[in-house]
Amino acid sequence: MDGRNWTLFLQPYEQTVEELKVKFKTMRAELKMREAYAPIEFVTGRVKKISSVLEKAKRLNVAPDQLEQGIEDIAGIRIMCQFVDDIHRVASLIRSRHDLALVYEKDYITNYKDSGYRSYHMIIEYPVQTALGLKKVLAEIQIRTLAMNFWATIEHSLNYKYKESLPDEVKERLKKAAEAASLLDTEMSSIRQEIIDAQRDFEENSNVVSRV
Ligand code: 0O2
């Protein structure tokens, strides 16, 4: 590492993660009050370690003075949802916000990665108020179901353990596990729809009975 003050470099990212965590946790609480059901299950966030930022910069050929533009996920927020439909609802709520600007989106649910990874990514620009004035920083918001998160967490820790060279057999089994997690999401969504339909039928029938 060179002589740069990395703690100071990461400060606006720390602030971005803290502010965005508060905002999405508040969004969850408010939706729960309004609708009795929140499309957000829980929210986490982290700032990438400087060693990982520099490693990624090397891998992507990003010059040391271009880290702010070249590495988009120094600030990272993760939003976990129960159902795949919730992911799209949350993405649309994010698109309509005025306190951040959407840069682009990556749909790794439709176009899942070769590893089996599924998630919805939104790269945003967030204006953060520093002691020296306004600074716009890039941040990555990952939106996933609980099942997608379970898979990604396990796969991430296995990759860490095997230092990026997972045995082929493990890779294949992880791909199968990703398919199984996706099937679980589909099943849960269809059960949920059946419950919603049943509730609507019940309410319609009880209205008819009460009118008689
Ligand atoms: P960490 O520890 O989560 O910060 P890249 O794919 O890295 O070359 P890009 O375009 O930045 O370049 O990546 P991408 O794939 O859009 O998003 C990167 C982040 O998505 C990763 O961050 C992971 O959090 C997650 N991700 C992407 N692919 C996988 C995968 O196959 N398995 C798991 N578990 N997570 C994945 P980092 O920096 O890798 O790690």
Residues whose N, C-alpha, C, O or C-beta is under 5 A from the ligand:
A	BS01	0O2	K113 S115 Y117 A152 E155 H156
